[in-house]
Amino acid sequence: MLLVNNELPLSMYEAKKTLNALRMEYEKYRHVQMTVYYIGMMPTKVVWYFPPIPRFKRMFQSSKIAKDLTWHAQERKFDENMRHPLDSPSWKVIDHRGLDFGAEPRNLRLAISTDDVYLAPLIEDVKLLWEVGIESFDAYQREFFTLKVVLLWTINDFPAYGNLSGCTIKGYFACLICGEETDSHRLKHGKKNSFTGHRRFLPCNHPFRKQKKAFNALSGEEILHKIDNISNSWGNKKVRHDKSKGNTTSYWNKKSIFFDLGYWRYLHVRHNLDVMHIEKNVCETIIGTLLNIQGNTKDGLNSRLDLMDMGLRFELAPRFEQKRTYLPPACYTLSRMEKKIFCQTLAKLKVPEGKVVDVSTLDELQNELVLTLCLLEKYFIPSFFDIMIHLTVHLVREVRLCGPVYLRWMYPFERFMKVLKSYVHNRNRPEGCIFCTEYLSNVDAIGIPIVFKCDWVDNNNDIKVDDLGFTLVDLTKVAHKLDSFILASQAKQVFYVQDQLESRWSVVLSTPQKDLLDKKDVDDLIDSIIEHHPSISALPQVESFDAMDDSCAICM
């Protein structure tokens, strides 16, 4: 199993000594809560925390890595373009706040990619690294120096964005950057929030600012009719606040632990908008609506009814007939031939990939982006504009403040998580499988041995296969009681469903384990699918779904 002259430790104590010698030690933090069922305190979660300080010191013990860590200050090209976060205001604000920090090019600037986890130990170490620093040895320059570290920003998806920042990402104030100035309204029929009003980002003299009828046709009388029944409460009466547009305090739900860092309040961008998830969701919304993909399109009966409530584009009003509802085609409705041409264009589309930002073009890019959003508002339904569509208006701002996007998105982290997930062979203990990574080249990773305690059934008398190919077992009898443990690699997750005709027997249903993780482009956890394998010789015939009406109209 191992290379020549390599042996496994004989005890856990020897294994810990080896890890400590390699500066790979860990600490355990136990989350404790009171319970009424037991006396005293009991841990509900145990955090295996790997301190970053010894790992930072170990980085500088390699002369090659120590040299690369100062590349940004010595070997990079300096010009008017933005090539590195060093050129951004977010980098320079740290140099302004801590003069001694910017003078040492070996000091580290970090970004953290995480979900809502227990961050207190990490914050304590980061505070120590910023305020005091640690003595480290530079193997490239052959000298000791005081290493300091600063946390620049976080990189995460939108749900973690809300957890780490302490603000709400749902409802009327779902945009952290706009905050309480977020322009959104509730759709009565779609039962969701629509984030429109991007005209406010246009120049004051832009023609779109005068075209109120094309964006919001409600008059003052109509608005008064909607709010006439609202009663105001004056004085010092205690009023129960709900999460509505009028309650601005509902925007924040907790204080972020990152504010324990003294410099966190002065950063221009504390939490990056993840361009990877934004472009994924925006593309799915546009393609799903243009191609009218069921489940992904934003156009439908409720969307048309919301459009009528807003007093916009009455020519798209649904027509209710005897046995069906007719939705007139919109300007974005494509015929079958147009859909085919659209898909062929996407398949052959090639766009340039640039890693250098020309700062002089950012203003023009922002104006084009806002104008595009306004044109979409002019022609698309209100339900099209979810929070992901709105967040695109802030992407140019973050490029201006933080630098190139390719250094601040989730692609490398998601790809590495795919590598870590490939180590998982036991879904009940995924951390134990991921913990063992490949430290030796050309050697397969060896996971932590995990055993299961199980009950055996008699292969001769307590297992049978029925006429339909289902496997049935008798769980009322237990055999081989002296041999009740197996390795995790020998186990397979199954479900048992009691036979309704013979209660003594249970039907075995298996779940696919490896197939789901082997699929491409699967980032999120998905539900297990119960499957069985009966011996059926033929499948029933069904009509082809390709024989569909070529009409552009939608009938429901």
DRENBALO-956981 format. One record per residue (C-alpha): residue number from 1; x, y, z. Coordinates in Angstrom, 2 decimals, padded with zeros to 5 digits. Example, Ala and Ser with C-alpha at 12.3 -4.5 7.8 and 13.67 -1.06 7.14 Angstrom:
BEGIN
PT  pos     east    north       up
PT    1   012.30  -004.50   007.80
PT    2   013.67  -001.06   007.14
***
This chain:
BEGIN
PT  pos     east    north       up
PT    1   000.00   000.00   000.00
PT    2   002.88   002.37   000.75
PT    3   006.16   003.17  -000.98
PT    4   009.37   001.47   000.12
PT    5   010.62   002.59   003.56
PT    6   007.25   004.16   004.36
PT    7   005.26   002.77   007.28
PT    8   002.02   003.68   008.97
PT    9   002.28   004.99   012.57
PT   10   001.71   002.28   015.17
PT   11  -000.44   004.51   017.37
PT   12  -002.44   007.72   017.32
PT   13   000.21   009.34   019.49
PT   14   002.93   008.71   016.90
PT   15   000.65   010.01   014.14
PT   16   000.10   013.28   016.04
PT   17   003.85   013.65   016.61
PT   18   004.42   013.35   012.86
PT   19   001.77   015.94   012.09
PT   20   003.19   018.36   014.65
PT   21   006.68   017.99   013.20
PT   22   005.29   018.96   009.79
PT   23   003.46   021.98   011.28
PT   24   000.11   020.36   010.50
PT   25  -001.34   020.31   014.01
PT   26  -005.00   020.98   014.68
PT   27  -007.15   022.11   017.57
PT   28  -010.61   021.01   018.69
PT   29  -013.33   023.48   019.63
PT   30  -016.47   022.03   021.15
PT   31  -019.81   023.82   020.80
PT   32  -021.75   023.19   024.01
PT   33  -025.42   023.73   024.75
PT   34  -027.65   022.99   027.74
PT   35  -030.14   020.16   027.45
PT   36  -033.10   019.24   029.63
PT   37  -032.59   015.54   029.09
PT   38  -029.09   015.29   030.52
PT   39  -027.40   016.87   033.49
PT   40  -024.58   019.25   032.70
PT   41  -023.06   020.33   029.41
PT   42  -022.66   018.22   026.28
PT   43  -020.98   019.09   022.96
PT   44  -023.32   019.25   019.97
PT   45  -020.59   020.05   017.42
PT   46  -016.82   019.63   017.36
PT   47  -014.75   021.95   015.14
PT   48  -011.44   020.59   013.87
PT   49  -009.55   023.84   013.46
PT   50  -006.29   023.90   011.52
PT   51  -004.46   027.07   012.68
PT   52  -003.09   029.10   009.75
PT   53  -000.08   030.54   011.62
PT   54   002.20   027.46   011.39
PT   55   001.19   027.03   007.76
PT   56   002.12   030.61   006.91
PT   57   005.52   030.09   008.56
PT   58   006.02   026.86   006.64
PT   59   005.37   028.69   003.33
PT   60   008.40   030.93   003.89
PT   61   010.59   027.94   004.76
PT   62   010.57   027.08   001.04
PT   63   012.91   029.40  -000.88
PT   64   010.86   029.10  -004.07
PT   65   007.53   029.90  -002.39
PT   66   009.12   032.71  -000.35
PT   67   010.34   034.30  -003.59
PT   68   006.96   033.93  -005.30
PT   69   005.18   035.57  -002.37
PT   70   006.95   038.87  -003.17
PT   71   006.37   038.74  -006.94
PT   72   003.70   041.43  -006.81
PT   73   006.18   043.99  -005.44
PT   74   009.33   043.17  -007.42
PT   75   008.69   041.48  -010.76
PT   76   005.25   042.59  -011.98
PT   77   004.64   045.19  -014.67
PT   78   003.52   048.65  -013.56
PT   79   001.37   050.74  -015.91
PT   80  -001.97   052.52  -015.99
PT   81  -003.92   049.26  -016.33
PT   82  -005.22   047.17  -013.46
PT   83  -003.48   043.80  -013.53
PT   84  -003.39   042.82  -009.87
PT   85  -005.28   043.70  -006.64
PT   86  -002.16   045.74  -005.81
PT   87  -003.46   048.37  -008.27
PT   88  -006.87   048.60  -006.59
PT   89  -008.05   051.06  -003.91
PT   90  -008.89   048.12  -001.61
PT   91  -005.21   047.17  -001.50
PT   92  -004.06   050.76  -001.02
PT   93  -006.45   051.49   001.85
PT   94  -004.57   048.90   003.93
PT   95  -001.27   050.61   003.14
PT   96  -002.83   053.90   004.25
PT   97  -004.20   052.50   007.53
PT   98  -001.10   050.52   008.46
PT   99   002.08   052.24   007.24
PT  100   004.41   049.54   008.56
PT  101   002.29   046.85   006.93
PT  102   002.64   048.19   003.38
PT  103   006.39   048.74   003.80
PT  104   007.01   044.98   004.12
PT  105   006.20   043.18   000.81
PT  106   006.31   039.79   002.54
PT  107   003.19   040.59   004.57
PT  108   000.22   038.58   003.36
PT  109  -003.19   039.77   002.21
PT  110  -005.83   037.06   002.43
PT  111  -009.26   036.29   001.02
PT  112  -011.48   033.73   002.69
PT  113  -013.98   031.47   000.94
PT  114  -016.36   029.88   003.42
PT  115  -019.99   029.35   004.37
PT  116  -021.57   030.09   007.74
PT  117  -019.14   028.20   009.98
PT  118  -017.59   028.76   013.40
PT  119  -015.13   031.57   012.65
PT  120  -014.13   032.73   016.14
PT  121  -010.77   030.81   016.26
PT  122  -009.81   032.13   012.83
PT  123  -010.70   035.72   013.75
PT  124  -008.52   035.49   016.88
PT  125  -005.53   034.34   014.82
PT  126  -006.09   037.00   012.15
PT  127  -006.27   039.72   014.83
PT  128  -002.97   038.49   016.29
PT  129  -001.36   038.45   012.85
PT  130  -002.48   042.04   012.17
PT  131  -001.78   043.66   015.54
PT  132   001.38   041.85   016.67
PT  133   002.62   039.54   013.92
PT  134   004.78   036.43   014.24
PT  135   008.49   035.83   013.79
PT  136   009.18   033.84   010.63
PT  137   012.25   032.72   008.73
PT  138   012.59   033.68   005.06
PT  139   014.47   030.84   003.33
PT  140   015.01   032.93   000.17
PT  141   016.61   035.96   001.85
PT  142   018.03   033.89   004.73
PT  143   016.75   036.11   007.52
PT  144   014.11   036.39   010.21
PT  145   011.31   038.94   009.91
PT  146   007.98   039.78   011.54
PT  147   005.13   038.45   009.39
PT  148   001.80   040.27   009.47
PT  149  -001.45   039.31   007.73
PT  150  -004.62   041.17   006.78
PT  151  -007.95   039.81   005.57
PT  152  -009.04   041.81   002.51
PT  153  -012.44   040.29   001.67
PT  154  -014.56   037.16   001.49
PT  155  -015.43   035.17  -001.63
PT  156  -018.59   033.09  -001.43
PT  157  -021.96   032.43  -003.02
PT  158  -024.96   034.65  -002.30
PT  159  -026.48   032.69   000.65
PT  160  -023.11   032.70   002.42
PT  161  -022.80   036.38   001.46
PT  162  -025.79   037.10   003.68
PT  163  -024.61   034.84   006.52
PT  164  -021.16   036.40   006.73
PT  165  -022.23   040.01   006.27
PT  166  -025.11   039.81   008.76
PT  167  -027.68   041.29   006.36
PT  168  -030.78   039.83   004.78
PT  169  -030.62   038.61   001.18
PT  170  -034.35   038.09   000.82
PT  171  -037.30   040.40   000.69
PT  172  -037.20   044.09  -000.18
PT  173  -033.61   044.76   000.94
PT  174  -031.84   041.83  -000.70
PT  175  -029.02   043.98  -002.14
PT  176  -026.27   044.65   000.39
PT  177  -024.77   047.48  -001.69
PT  178  -028.02   049.40  -002.24
PT  179  -029.13   048.64   001.32
PT  180  -032.27   050.46   002.36
PT  181  -032.27   052.28  -000.99
PT  182  -032.97   049.05  -002.87
PT  183  -035.73   049.65  -005.41
PT  184  -038.03   046.63  -005.28
PT  185  -041.71   045.82  -005.10
PT  186  -043.76   042.74  -004.34
PT  187  -045.52   041.01  -007.23
PT  188  -049.05   040.12  -006.20
PT  189  -049.52   037.12  -008.47
PT  190  -045.93   035.94  -008.80
PT  191  -045.48   036.18  -005.00
PT  192  -041.88   037.33  -005.30
PT  193  -039.94   040.58  -005.29
PT  194  -039.03   042.36  -008.52
PT  195  -035.88   044.51  -008.53
PT  196  -036.31   047.20  -011.15
PT  197  -035.82   050.97  -011.18
PT  198  -032.37   050.95  -012.79
PT  199  -033.12   054.31  -014.43
PT  200  -031.76   055.96  -011.30
PT  201  -028.25   054.87  -012.36
PT  202  -028.55   056.76  -015.67
PT  203  -027.33   060.34  -016.20
PT  204  -029.81   063.03  -015.19
PT  205  -030.42   064.12  -018.78
PT  206  -031.00   060.63  -020.22
PT  207  -034.27   060.29  -022.23
PT  208  -035.31   057.17  -020.28
PT  209  -035.77   059.27  -017.15
PT  210  -038.74   060.97  -018.79
PT  211  -040.40   057.78  -020.10
PT  212  -042.34   056.93  -016.95
PT  213  -045.16   055.20  -018.81
PT  214  -042.76   052.63  -020.26
PT  215  -041.39   051.63  -016.85
PT  216  -044.09   052.30  -014.25
PT  217  -047.51   053.45  -015.39
PT  218  -049.14   053.88  -011.96
PT  219  -050.44   057.39  -011.44
PT  220  -050.67   059.25  -008.13
PT  221  -054.38   058.42  -007.82
PT  222  -053.71   054.73  -008.35
PT  223  -050.95   054.72  -005.75
PT  224  -053.24   056.49  -003.27
PT  225  -055.88   053.86  -003.89
PT  226  -053.44   051.09  -002.98
PT  227  -052.27   052.72   000.29
PT  228  -055.51   054.42   001.33
PT  229  -056.38   051.62   003.76
PT  230  -053.05   051.81   005.63
PT  231  -053.47   053.31   009.10
PT  232  -050.56   055.22   010.64
PT  233  -049.68   054.81   014.31
PT  234  -048.24   057.89   016.04
PT  235  -046.63   058.37   019.42
PT  236  -044.67   055.97   021.60
PT  237  -046.93   052.97   021.12
PT  238  -045.16   049.65   020.73
PT  239  -045.85   048.41   017.23
PT  240  -044.88   044.96   016.02
PT  241  -042.58   045.38   013.03
PT  242  -042.67   042.88   010.21
PT  243  -040.23   042.42   007.38
PT  244  -041.85   044.83   004.99
PT  245  -040.71   047.69   002.80
PT  246  -041.40   050.22   005.54
PT  247  -039.32   048.51   008.20
PT  248  -035.73   049.50   007.51
PT  249  -034.40   047.75   010.62
PT  250  -035.20   044.39   009.03
PT  251  -032.27   044.92   006.66
PT  252  -029.73   043.74   009.27
PT  253  -030.21   040.58   011.30
PT  254  -026.89   040.24   013.17
PT  255  -023.48   041.82   013.68
PT  256  -020.82   040.15   011.59
PT  257  -017.91   038.65   013.52
PT  258  -015.53   040.20   011.00
PT  259  -016.11   043.60   012.61
PT  260  -013.96   042.37   015.49
PT  261  -011.08   043.15   013.14
PT  262  -010.19   046.79   013.68
PT  263  -009.66   047.59   010.03
PT  264  -012.77   045.81   008.69
PT  265  -014.94   048.94   008.85
PT  266  -012.56   050.86   006.58
PT  267  -012.47   048.37   003.68
PT  268  -014.14   049.47   000.45
PT  269  -015.48   045.98  -000.34
PT  270  -015.79   043.47   002.50
PT  271  -017.73   040.74   000.71
PT  272  -017.28   040.14  -003.01
PT  273  -020.21   039.49  -005.29
PT  274  -019.52   036.10  -006.83
PT  275  -019.46   036.59  -010.60
PT  276  -019.54   032.83  -011.18
PT  277  -022.97   032.33  -009.60
PT  278  -024.29   035.64  -010.95
PT  279  -023.42   034.81  -014.56
PT  280  -024.78   031.29  -014.12
PT  281  -028.15   032.49  -012.81
PT  282  -028.45   035.38  -015.27
PT  283  -027.72   033.12  -018.23
PT  284  -030.24   030.54  -017.03
PT  285  -032.88   033.28  -016.66
PT  286  -032.27   034.75  -020.12
PT  287  -032.00   031.44  -021.95
PT  288  -034.93   029.90  -020.07
PT  289  -037.18   032.85  -020.91
PT  290  -036.15   033.18  -024.57
PT  291  -036.43   029.45  -025.25
PT  292  -039.53   029.11  -023.03
PT  293  -038.01   026.23  -021.06
PT  294  -040.54   024.85  -018.63
PT  295  -039.42   025.49  -015.05
PT  296  -036.82   028.10  -016.07
PT  297  -038.88   030.66  -017.98
PT  298  -039.95   033.80  -016.14
PT  299  -042.94   034.31  -018.46
PT  300  -046.30   032.84  -017.54
PT  301  -049.84   033.57  -016.46
PT  302  -048.88   035.14  -013.12
PT  303  -046.21   037.28  -014.81
PT  304  -048.75   038.63  -017.29
PT  305  -051.22   039.38  -014.49
PT  306  -048.53   041.28  -012.56
PT  307  -047.83   043.24  -015.72
PT  308  -051.48   044.27  -015.89
PT  309  -051.46   045.33  -012.21
PT  310  -048.57   047.67  -013.01
PT  311  -050.46   049.16  -015.93
PT  312  -047.88   048.13  -018.54
PT  313  -048.20   046.62  -022.04
PT  314  -051.87   045.73  -022.07
PT  315  -051.41   044.02  -025.45
PT  316  -049.81   041.12  -023.52
PT  317  -052.86   040.63  -021.28
PT  318  -053.92   036.96  -021.01
PT  319  -057.18   036.01  -022.69
PT  320  -059.33   033.52  -020.81
PT  321  -061.32   031.29  -023.15
PT  322  -063.58   028.35  -022.41
PT  323  -061.04   025.57  -021.90
PT  324  -057.70   027.32  -022.07
PT  325  -055.84   030.54  -021.34
PT  326  -054.14   032.27  -024.27
PT  327  -050.94   034.30  -023.70
PT  328  -050.21   036.59  -026.66
PT  329  -046.63   036.40  -027.97
PT  330  -044.26   039.08  -026.66
PT  331  -041.44   040.78  -028.51
PT  332  -038.99   038.28  -026.99
PT  333  -041.03   035.22  -028.01
PT  334  -039.05   033.15  -030.50
PT  335  -040.31   030.78  -033.16
PT  336  -038.87   027.29  -033.46
PT  337  -036.51   028.36  -036.24
PT  338  -035.35   031.38  -034.22
PT  339  -034.71   029.16  -031.20
PT  340  -032.58   026.86  -033.36
PT  341  -030.55   029.79  -034.71
PT  342  -030.14   031.15  -031.17
PT  343  -028.78   027.82  -029.88
PT  344  -026.42   027.44  -032.84
PT  345  -025.09   030.94  -032.21
PT  346  -024.40   030.14  -028.54
PT  347  -022.69   026.87  -029.46
PT  348  -020.27   028.62  -031.82
PT  349  -019.80   031.78  -029.77
PT  350  -016.22   032.65  -028.81
PT  351  -015.42   035.61  -026.58
PT  352  -012.03   036.97  -025.52
PT  353  -010.76   036.31  -022.02
PT  354  -008.83   039.21  -020.57
PT  355  -006.99   039.50  -017.27
PT  356  -005.99   043.16  -017.60
PT  357  -008.49   045.95  -016.82
PT  358  -008.30   049.23  -018.74
PT  359  -009.52   051.64  -016.05
PT  360  -010.40   054.33  -018.62
PT  361  -013.14   052.11  -020.10
PT  362  -014.96   051.32  -016.85
PT  363  -017.27   054.35  -016.99
PT  364  -018.40   053.51  -020.50
PT  365  -018.89   049.88  -019.52
PT  366  -021.04   050.88  -016.55
PT  367  -023.22   053.14  -018.71
PT  368  -023.75   050.37  -021.27
PT  369  -024.66   047.91  -018.52
PT  370  -027.24   050.25  -016.97
PT  371  -028.70   051.04  -020.38
PT  372  -029.03   047.31  -021.10
PT  373  -030.89   046.76  -017.83
PT  374  -033.25   049.65  -018.64
PT  375  -033.96   048.20  -022.09
PT  376  -034.72   044.85  -020.48
PT  377  -037.11   046.57  -018.07
PT  378  -038.83   048.19  -021.03
PT  379  -039.65   044.93  -022.80
PT  380  -039.47   042.03  -020.33
PT  381  -041.94   041.05  -017.62
PT  382  -041.37   042.21  -013.99
PT  383  -040.74   038.67  -012.70
PT  384  -037.65   038.51  -014.92
PT  385  -035.80   040.91  -012.61
PT  386  -034.76   038.85  -009.63
PT  387  -031.91   039.83  -007.32
PT  388  -029.27   038.21  -009.56
PT  389  -030.24   040.41  -012.51
PT  390  -030.00   043.47  -010.25
PT  391  -026.58   042.57  -008.84
PT  392  -025.00   042.93  -012.28
PT  393  -025.28   046.71  -011.93
PT  394  -022.64   046.61  -009.14
PT  395  -020.03   044.41  -010.85
PT  396  -018.16   047.29  -012.51
PT  397  -017.94   049.04  -009.14
PT  398  -016.20   046.05  -007.60
PT  399  -013.78   045.79  -010.52
PT  400  -012.87   049.43  -009.96
PT  401  -012.33   048.88  -006.22
PT  402  -010.85   045.35  -006.11
PT  403  -009.22   044.58  -009.45
PT  404  -009.64   041.79  -012.04
PT  405  -012.53   039.41  -011.55
PT  406  -010.63   036.17  -012.16
PT  407  -008.87   036.61  -008.81
PT  408  -012.13   037.07  -006.88
PT  409  -014.66   034.47  -008.03
PT  410  -015.70   031.01  -006.94
PT  411  -014.46   028.97  -009.90
PT  412  -011.16   027.76  -008.34
PT  413  -012.85   026.96  -005.03
PT  414  -015.72   025.04  -006.62
PT  415  -013.29   023.09  -008.79
PT  416  -011.17   022.19  -005.79
PT  417  -014.28   021.13  -003.87
PT  418  -014.95   018.71  -006.72
PT  419  -011.51   017.22  -006.05
PT  420  -012.25   016.95  -002.32
PT  421  -015.64   015.36  -002.98
PT  422  -013.91   012.69  -005.05
PT  423  -012.27   011.46  -001.81
PT  424  -015.67   010.84  -000.22
PT  425  -016.54   007.16  -000.09
PT  426  -018.59   007.28   003.08
PT  427  -021.34   009.91   003.00
PT  428  -022.02   009.48   006.70
PT  429  -018.50   010.73   007.54
PT  430  -017.38   012.92   004.61
PT  431  -014.91   014.91   006.73
PT  432  -012.92   011.82   007.57
PT  433  -012.54   010.95   003.91
PT  434  -011.60   014.48   002.83
PT  435  -009.10   014.81   005.71
PT  436  -006.70   012.36   004.07
PT  437  -005.26   014.11   000.99
PT  438  -002.41   013.23  -001.31
PT  439   000.93   014.30   000.15
PT  440   002.92   011.77  -001.90
PT  441   003.06   012.04  -005.69
PT  442   001.84   009.07  -007.75
PT  443   000.34   007.45  -004.66
PT  444  -003.37   006.92  -004.13
PT  445  -004.82   008.66  -001.10
PT  446  -005.47   006.40   001.87
PT  447  -008.60   007.30   003.81
PT  448  -009.19   006.85   007.53
PT  449  -010.43   003.27   008.16
PT  450  -014.10   003.41   009.15
PT  451  -016.10   000.39   010.23
PT  452  -019.84  -000.19   010.51
PT  453  -021.66  -002.31   013.03
PT  454  -024.34  -004.32   011.27
PT  455  -026.85  -007.13   011.71
PT  456  -026.55  -010.18   009.46
PT  457  -029.26  -012.27   007.88
PT  458  -028.96  -015.90   006.84
PT  459  -028.10  -016.14   003.13
PT  460  -029.76  -019.54   002.82
PT  461  -033.14  -019.05   004.45
PT  462  -033.67  -015.32   005.04
PT  463  -033.04  -013.89   001.53
PT  464  -035.10  -014.46  -001.61
PT  465  -035.85  -012.89  -004.99
PT  466  -039.48  -012.63  -006.13
PT  467  -040.89  -013.01  -009.64
PT  468  -040.43  -009.29  -010.44
PT  469  -036.75  -009.33  -009.55
PT  470  -036.99  -007.62  -006.16
PT  471  -034.73  -008.79  -003.33
PT  472  -036.53  -009.53  -000.04
PT  473  -034.92  -010.17   003.36
PT  474  -036.23  -011.38   006.70
PT  475  -035.10  -008.86   009.30
PT  476  -036.74  -010.66   012.21
PT  477  -033.81  -013.08   012.50
PT  478  -030.20  -012.13   013.18
PT  479  -027.24  -014.35   012.32
PT  480  -023.44  -014.20   012.79
PT  481  -023.68  -012.19   016.00
PT  482  -019.98  -012.67   016.77
PT  483  -018.89  -010.96   013.53
PT  484  -020.82  -007.68   013.46
PT  485  -018.34  -005.23   011.90
PT  486  -017.46  -004.48   008.25
PT  487  -015.31  -001.88   006.51
PT  488  -016.94   001.20   004.97
PT  489  -015.79   000.07   001.51
PT  490  -017.83  -003.11   001.95
PT  491  -021.05  -001.29   002.79
PT  492  -023.76   000.01   000.48
PT  493  -026.64   002.21   001.53
PT  494  -030.07   000.61   001.05
PT  495  -033.63   001.13   002.26
PT  496  -036.04  -001.51   003.51
PT  497  -039.75  -001.31   002.74
PT  498  -042.03  -003.78   004.49
PT  499  -043.94  -006.13   002.19
PT  500  -047.65  -005.43   002.64
PT  501  -048.62  -009.01   001.74
PT  502  -046.10  -010.74   004.01
PT  503  -045.04  -008.56   006.92
PT  504  -042.16  -010.90   007.70
PT  505  -040.33  -009.83   004.53
PT  506  -038.86  -006.41   003.60
PT  507  -038.08  -005.23   000.08
PT  508  -034.51  -003.94  -000.51
PT  509  -034.27  -000.61  -002.40
PT  510  -030.84   000.77  -003.24
PT  511  -029.66   004.33  -003.86
PT  512  -027.06   005.35  -006.43
PT  513  -023.97   006.66  -004.62
PT  514  -021.11   007.14  -007.01
PT  515  -023.07   007.94  -010.16
PT  516  -024.42   011.20  -008.76
PT  517  -020.97   012.54  -007.87
PT  518  -019.49   011.48  -011.22
PT  519  -021.85   013.71  -013.21
PT  520  -020.30   016.86  -014.63
PT  521  -021.27   020.34  -013.48
PT  522  -022.90   019.12  -010.29
PT  523  -021.89   021.62  -007.59
PT  524  -024.69   021.36  -005.07
PT  525  -025.86   018.41  -003.03
PT  526  -028.80   016.63  -004.65
PT  527  -031.35   014.27  -003.23
PT  528  -030.83   010.55  -003.50
PT  529  -033.08   008.72  -005.92
PT  530  -034.53   005.41  -004.83
PT  531  -034.13   002.85  -007.57
PT  532  -034.71  -000.84  -008.10
PT  533  -033.82  -003.29  -010.81
PT  534  -036.73  -005.63  -011.58
PT  535  -036.44  -007.98  -014.53
PT  536  -038.76  -006.21  -017.00
PT  537  -038.24  -007.17  -020.63
PT  538  -039.84  -004.15  -022.34
PT  539  -040.82  -000.54  -021.67
PT  540  -044.25   000.94  -022.44
PT  541  -044.52   003.01  -025.63
PT  542  -045.12   006.74  -025.29
PT  543  -045.69   009.47  -027.83
PT  544  -042.76   011.68  -028.79
PT  545  -042.67   015.11  -027.18
PT  546  -041.18   016.54  -030.37
PT  547  -044.58   016.60  -032.08
PT  548  -045.59   019.99  -030.74
PT  549  -047.46   022.93  -032.15
PT  550  -045.15   025.43  -033.83
PT  551  -047.26   028.39  -032.75
PT  552  -045.54   031.17  -030.85
PT  553  -048.49   031.59  -028.53
PT  554  -048.69   029.79  -025.20
PT  555  -051.80   027.88  -024.26
PT  556  -052.38   026.76  -020.71
***
